[in-house]
């Protein structure tokens, strides 16, 4: 199988293109769920590389800019319970 060009594609589309090419697009950290929002900025192996069917292709995804909110990746949102005083203590 030839690795398809995934760089520049929306992440969700990159997963579909990879599956159609009989390879699997994965995140660099296999312990996280697949990233489906954002744009693919890099891949390994590179497009055009010959690999066995079912081979993993690692993709790096940059979150889309432009506001709209809704997500911050895998980082938890932390908010203080109450405002801090001038010395930084509660």
BAGU-196526 format. One line per 8 residues: number of its first residue (from 1); their letters; for each residue x, y, z of N, C-alpha, C, O, CB. Coordinates in nm, 2 decimals, always signed. Glycine has a CB too. Example, Ala and Ser with C-alpha at 12.3 -4.5 7.8 and 13.67 -1.06 7.14 Angstrom:
BEGIN
1 = AS = +1.32/-0.57/+0.78/+1.23/-0.45/+0.78/+1.32/-0.33/+0.78/+1.42/-0.33/+0.85/+1.13/-0.45/+0.90 ~ +1.28/-0.22/+0.71/+1.37/-0.11/+0.71/+1.29/+0.00/+0.79/+1.34/+0.11/+0.80/+1.41/-0.06/+0.57
//
This chain:
BEGIN
1 = XXXXXXXX = +0.08/-0.12/+0.00/+0.00/+0.00/+0.00/+0.09/+0.12/+0.00/+0.20/+0.12/+0.06/-0.10/+0.00/+0.12 ~ +0.04/+0.23/-0.06/+0.11/+0.36/-0.06/+0.04/+0.45/+0.04/-0.08/+0.46/+0.05/+0.11/+0.42/-0.20 ~ +0.13/+0.51/+0.13/+0.08/+0.60/+0.23/+0.02/+0.73/+0.15/+0.09/+0.79/+0.07/+0.19/+0.64/+0.33 ~ -0.11/+0.76/+0.18/-0.16/+0.88/+0.12/-0.11/+1.01/+0.18/-0.05/+1.01/+0.29/-0.31/+0.88/+0.13 ~ -0.12/+1.12/+0.11/-0.09/+1.25/+0.16/-0.20/+1.30/+0.25/-0.31/+1.32/+0.21/-0.06/+1.36/+0.04 ~ -0.16/+1.32/+0.38/-0.26/+1.36/+0.48/-0.24/+1.50/+0.53/-0.33/+1.56/+0.58/-0.26/+1.26/+0.60 ~ -0.12/+1.55/+0.51/-0.08/+1.69/+0.56/-0.17/+1.79/+0.49/-0.19/+1.79/+0.36/+0.07/+1.72/+0.54 ~ -0.23/+1.88/+0.57/-0.32/+1.98/+0.51/-0.46/+1.95/+0.52/-0.55/+2.03/+0.50/-0.28/+2.01/+0.37
9 = XXXXXXXX = -0.49/+1.82/+0.54/-0.63/+1.78/+0.55/-0.69/+1.80/+0.68/-0.62/+1.80/+0.78/-0.65/+1.63/+0.51 ~ -0.82/+1.82/+0.69/-0.89/+1.82/+0.82/-0.87/+1.68/+0.89/-0.87/+1.58/+0.81/-1.04/+1.86/+0.82 ~ -0.85/+1.68/+1.02/-0.82/+1.55/+1.08/-0.92/+1.44/+1.05/-0.88/+1.33/+1.02/-0.81/+1.57/+1.23 ~ -1.05/+1.47/+1.06/-1.15/+1.37/+1.03/-1.14/+1.32/+0.89/-1.15/+1.19/+0.87/-1.29/+1.43/+1.06 ~ -1.11/+1.40/+0.80/-1.10/+1.36/+0.66/-0.97/+1.27/+0.64/-0.97/+1.18/+0.57/-1.09/+1.48/+0.56 ~ -0.86/+1.31/+0.71/-0.74/+1.23/+0.71/-0.76/+1.09/+0.75/-0.71/+1.00/+0.69/-0.63/+1.30/+0.79 ~ -0.84/+1.07/+0.86/-0.87/+0.93/+0.90/-0.95/+0.86/+0.79/-0.92/+0.74/+0.77/-0.96/+0.94/+1.03 ~ -1.04/+0.92/+0.72/-1.12/+0.86/+0.62/-1.03/+0.82/+0.50/-1.04/+0.71/+0.44/-1.23/+0.95/+0.57
17 = XXXXXXXX = -0.94/+0.92/+0.46/-0.85/+0.89/+0.35/-0.75/+0.78/+0.38/-0.73/+0.69/+0.30/-0.77/+1.02/+0.31 ~ -0.70/+0.78/+0.50/-0.61/+0.67/+0.54/-0.68/+0.53/+0.53/-0.63/+0.44/+0.48/-0.56/+0.69/+0.69 ~ -0.80/+0.53/+0.59/-0.88/+0.40/+0.58/-0.90/+0.36/+0.44/-0.89/+0.24/+0.41/-1.01/+0.41/+0.66 ~ -0.94/+0.45/+0.35/-0.96/+0.42/+0.21/-0.83/+0.36/+0.15/-0.84/+0.28/+0.05/-1.01/+0.54/+0.13 ~ -0.72/+0.41/+0.20/-0.59/+0.36/+0.14/-0.54/+0.23/+0.22/-0.43/+0.18/+0.19/-0.48/+0.47/+0.16 ~ -0.62/+0.18/+0.31/-0.59/+0.06/+0.39/-0.48/+0.08/+0.48/-0.40/-0.02/+0.50/-0.57/-0.05/+0.29 ~ -0.46/+0.20/+0.54/-0.37/+0.22/+0.65/-0.45/+0.29/+0.76/-0.57/+0.33/+0.74/-0.25/+0.31/+0.60 ~ -0.39/+0.31/+0.88/-0.46/+0.36/+0.99/-0.39/+0.49/+1.04/-0.27/+0.48/+1.08/-0.48/+0.26/+1.10
25 = XXXXXXXX = -0.46/+0.60/+1.04/-0.40/+0.72/+1.10/-0.42/+0.72/+1.25/-0.52/+0.70/+1.30/-0.47/+0.85/+1.03 ~ -0.30/+0.74/+1.32/-0.30/+0.74/+1.46/-0.24/+0.87/+1.52/-0.16/+0.93/+1.45/-0.23/+0.62/+1.52 ~ -0.27/+0.91/+1.64/-0.20/+1.02/+1.71/-0.07/+0.97/+1.76/-0.05/+0.85/+1.78/-0.29/+1.07/+1.82 ~ +0.02/+1.07/+1.79/+0.16/+1.03/+1.84/+0.14/+0.96/+1.97/+0.23/+0.87/+2.01/+0.24/+1.15/+1.85 ~ +0.04/+0.99/+2.06/+0.02/+0.93/+2.18/-0.09/+0.83/+2.17/-0.21/+0.86/+2.16/-0.01/+1.03/+2.29 ~ -0.06/+0.70/+2.16/-0.16/+0.59/+2.14/-0.26/+0.58/+2.25/-0.36/+0.51/+2.24/-0.09/+0.46/+2.12 ~ -0.23/+0.64/+2.37/-0.32/+0.63/+2.48/-0.43/+0.74/+2.48/-0.52/+0.74/+2.56/-0.25/+0.65/+2.61 ~ -0.43/+0.83/+2.38/-0.54/+0.93/+2.37/-0.63/+0.89/+2.25/-0.59/+0.82/+2.16/-0.48/+1.07/+2.34
33 = XXXXXXXX = -0.76/+0.93/+2.26/-0.85/+0.91/+2.15/-0.81/+0.97/+2.02/-0.73/+1.07/+2.03/-1.00/+0.95/+2.19 ~ -0.85/+0.92/+1.91/-0.80/+0.99/+1.78/-0.85/+1.13/+1.78/-0.96/+1.16/+1.81/-0.86/+0.91/+1.66 ~ -0.76/+1.22/+1.73/-0.80/+1.36/+1.71/-0.88/+1.37/+1.58/-0.83/+1.33/+1.48/-0.67/+1.45/+1.71 ~ -0.99/+1.43/+1.59/-1.08/+1.44/+1.47/-1.11/+1.59/+1.44/-1.18/+1.62/+1.34/-1.21/+1.37/+1.49 ~ -1.06/+1.68/+1.52/-1.07/+1.82/+1.49/-0.94/+1.89/+1.48/-0.85/+1.86/+1.55/-1.16/+1.89/+1.60 ~ -0.92/+1.98/+1.38/-0.80/+2.04/+1.35/-0.75/+2.00/+1.21/-0.81/+1.93/+1.14/-0.70/+2.01/+1.46 ~ -0.62/+2.05/+1.18/-0.56/+2.02/+1.05/-0.43/+1.94/+1.07/-0.35/+1.97/+1.16/-0.54/+2.15/+0.98 ~ -0.41/+1.84/+0.99/-0.29/+1.76/+0.99/-0.17/+1.85/+0.95/-0.18/+1.91/+0.84/-0.31/+1.63/+0.90
41 = XXXXXXXX = -0.07/+1.86/+1.03/+0.05/+1.94/+1.00/+0.17/+1.85/+0.96/+0.26/+1.90/+0.90/+0.08/+2.03/+1.11 ~ +0.17/+1.73/+1.00/+0.28/+1.64/+0.97/+0.23/+1.49/+0.97/+0.13/+1.46/+1.04/+0.40/+1.66/+1.07 ~ +0.31/+1.41/+0.91/+0.28/+1.26/+0.91/+0.41/+1.18/+0.90/+0.51/+1.23/+0.85/+0.18/+1.23/+0.80 ~ +0.40/+1.06/+0.95/+0.51/+0.97/+0.95/+0.46/+0.83/+0.93/+0.38/+0.79/+1.02/+0.61/+0.98/+1.07 ~ +0.49/+0.75/+0.83/+0.58/+0.78/+0.72/+0.52/+0.88/+0.62/+0.40/+0.91/+0.62/+0.62/+0.65/+0.65 ~ +0.61/+0.94/+0.54/+0.57/+1.04/+0.44/+0.48/+0.98/+0.33/+0.48/+0.86/+0.31/+0.69/+1.10/+0.38 ~ +0.40/+1.07/+0.27/+0.32/+1.03/+0.16/+0.40/+0.96/+0.05/+0.51/+1.00/+0.02/+0.24/+1.15/+0.10 ~ +0.35/+0.85/-0.01/+0.42/+0.78/-0.12/+0.50/+0.67/-0.07/+0.55/+0.59/-0.15/+0.50/+0.88/-0.19
49 = XXXXXXXX = +0.52/+0.66/+0.06/+0.60/+0.54/+0.12/+0.51/+0.42/+0.11/+0.40/+0.42/+0.13/+0.64/+0.57/+0.27 ~ +0.58/+0.31/+0.06/+0.51/+0.18/+0.05/+0.51/+0.11/+0.19/+0.62/+0.09/+0.25/+0.58/+0.09/-0.06 ~ +0.40/+0.07/+0.24/+0.38/+0.00/+0.37/+0.29/-0.12/+0.35/+0.21/-0.12/+0.26/+0.33/+0.10/+0.48 ~ +0.29/-0.21/+0.45/+0.19/-0.32/+0.44/+0.05/-0.27/+0.47/+0.03/-0.17/+0.54/+0.23/-0.43/+0.54 ~ -0.05/-0.34/+0.42/-0.19/-0.30/+0.46/-0.21/-0.30/+0.61/-0.16/-0.39/+0.68/-0.29/-0.40/+0.39 ~ -0.28/-0.21/+0.66/-0.31/-0.20/+0.80/-0.20/-0.13/+0.88/-0.22/-0.12/+1.00/-0.33/-0.34/+0.86 ~ -0.10/-0.08/+0.82/+0.01/-0.01/+0.88/-0.04/+0.12/+0.95/-0.13/+0.18/+0.89/+0.13/+0.01/+0.79 ~ +0.02/+0.16/+1.06/-0.01/+0.28/+1.12/+0.06/+0.40/+1.06/+0.18/+0.38/+1.03/+0.02/+0.28/+1.27
57 = XXXXXXXX = -0.01/+0.51/+1.04/+0.05/+0.63/+0.99/+0.03/+0.74/+1.10/-0.09/+0.77/+1.13/-0.01/+0.68/+0.85 ~ +0.14/+0.78/+1.17/+0.12/+0.88/+1.27/+0.10/+1.02/+1.21/+0.17/+1.06/+1.12/+0.25/+0.88/+1.36 ~ -0.01/+1.09/+1.27/-0.04/+1.22/+1.22/-0.03/+1.32/+1.34/-0.07/+1.29/+1.45/-0.18/+1.23/+1.15 ~ +0.02/+1.44/+1.31/+0.02/+1.55/+1.41/-0.08/+1.65/+1.37/-0.09/+1.69/+1.25/+0.17/+1.61/+1.42 ~ -0.17/+1.69/+1.46/-0.28/+1.77/+1.43/-0.27/+1.90/+1.51/-0.25/+1.90/+1.63/-0.42/+1.70/+1.46 ~ -0.29/+2.02/+1.44/-0.29/+2.15/+1.50/-0.44/+2.19/+1.51/-0.51/+2.18/+1.41/-0.21/+2.25/+1.41 ~ -0.48/+2.23/+1.63/-0.62/+2.28/+1.64/-0.65/+2.39/+1.55/-0.56/+2.48/+1.52/-0.65/+2.32/+1.79 ~ -0.77/+2.40/+1.49/-0.81/+2.50/+1.40/-0.82/+2.63/+1.48/-0.87/+2.63/+1.59/-0.94/+2.47/+1.33
65 = XXXXXXXX = -0.77/+2.74/+1.42/-0.79/+2.87/+1.49/-0.91/+2.94/+1.43/-0.97/+2.89/+1.34/-0.66/+2.96/+1.46 ~ -0.95/+3.05/+1.49/-1.06/+3.12/+1.43/-1.18/+3.13/+1.53/-1.29/+3.16/+1.50/-1.11/+3.06/+1.31 ~ -1.15/+3.10/+1.66/-1.25/+3.11/+1.76/-1.36/+3.01/+1.75/-1.33/+2.90/+1.70/-1.31/+3.25/+1.76 ~ -1.47/+3.04/+1.79/-1.58/+2.95/+1.79/-1.59/+2.87/+1.92/-1.69/+2.81/+1.96/-1.57/+2.86/+1.68 ~ -1.47/+2.86/+1.99/-1.47/+2.79/+2.12/-1.50/+2.65/+2.11/-1.50/+2.59/+2.00/-1.56/+2.86/+2.22 ~ -1.53/+2.59/+2.22/-1.58/+2.45/+2.22/-1.47/+2.35/+2.26/-1.50/+2.24/+2.30/-1.63/+2.42/+2.09 ~ -1.34/+2.38/+2.25/-1.25/+2.28/+2.28/-1.11/+2.34/+2.31/-1.08/+2.44/+2.26/-1.24/+2.18/+2.17 ~ -1.04/+2.26/+2.39/-0.91/+2.30/+2.42/-0.81/+2.18/+2.42/-0.72/+2.18/+2.50/-0.90/+2.37/+2.55
73 = XXXXXXXX = -0.84/+2.09/+2.34/-0.76/+1.97/+2.33/-0.79/+1.88/+2.45/-0.90/+1.87/+2.50/-0.62/+2.01/+2.33 ~ -0.68/+1.82/+2.51/-0.70/+1.73/+2.62/-0.67/+1.79/+2.75/-0.66/+1.72/+2.85/-0.61/+1.61/+2.59 ~ -0.65/+1.92/+2.76/-0.61/+1.98/+2.88/-0.74/+2.01/+2.96/-0.84/+2.07/+2.90/-0.53/+2.11/+2.86 ~ -0.75/+1.98/+3.09/-0.86/+2.01/+3.17/-0.87/+2.16/+3.19/-0.77/+2.23/+3.20/-0.86/+1.94/+3.30 ~ -0.99/+2.21/+3.21/-1.01/+2.35/+3.24/-1.02/+2.36/+3.39/-1.09/+2.29/+3.46/-1.15/+2.40/+3.17 ~ -0.93/+2.45/+3.44/-0.92/+2.47/+3.59/-0.97/+2.61/+3.62/-0.92/+2.71/+3.56/-0.78/+2.45/+3.64 ~ -1.06/+2.63/+3.71/-1.11/+2.76/+3.75/-1.10/+2.76/+3.90/-1.14/+2.67/+3.97/-1.26/+2.78/+3.70 ~ -1.05/+2.88/+3.96/-1.05/+2.89/+4.11/-1.19/+2.89/+4.16/-1.28/+2.94/+4.10/-0.97/+3.01/+4.15
81 = XXXXXXXX = -1.20/+2.85/+4.29/-1.33/+2.85/+4.36/-1.37/+2.99/+4.39/-1.49/+3.02/+4.39/-1.32/+2.77/+4.48 ~ -1.27/+3.07/+4.43/-1.30/+3.21/+4.46/-1.18/+3.30/+4.42/-1.07/+3.24/+4.40/-1.33/+3.23/+4.61 ~ -1.20/+3.43/+4.40/-1.09/+3.51/+4.36/-0.98/+3.51/+4.46/-1.00/+3.50/+4.58/-1.14/+3.66/+4.34 ~ -0.85/+3.53/+4.42/-0.74/+3.54/+4.50/-0.72/+3.68/+4.56/-0.76/+3.77/+4.49/-0.61/+3.49/+4.43 ~ -0.67/+3.69/+4.68/-0.64/+3.83/+4.73/-0.51/+3.88/+4.67/-0.45/+3.81/+4.59/-0.63/+3.83/+4.89 ~ -0.48/+4.00/+4.70/-0.36/+4.06/+4.64/-0.23/+3.99/+4.66/-0.14/+4.00/+4.57/-0.35/+4.20/+4.70 ~ -0.22/+3.91/+4.76/-0.09/+3.83/+4.78/-0.10/+3.70/+4.71/+0.00/+3.62/+4.72/-0.07/+3.81/+4.93 ~ -0.21/+3.67/+4.65/-0.21/+3.54/+4.57/-0.27/+3.43/+4.66/-0.27/+3.31/+4.61/-0.08/+3.50/+4.52
89 = XX = -0.31/+3.46/+4.78/-0.37/+3.35/+4.87/-0.52/+3.37/+4.88/-0.57/+3.48/+4.86/-0.30/+3.36/+5.00 ~ -0.59/+3.27/+4.91/-0.74/+3.28/+4.92/-0.77/+3.33/+5.06/-0.89/+3.34/+5.09/-0.80/+3.14/+4.90
//
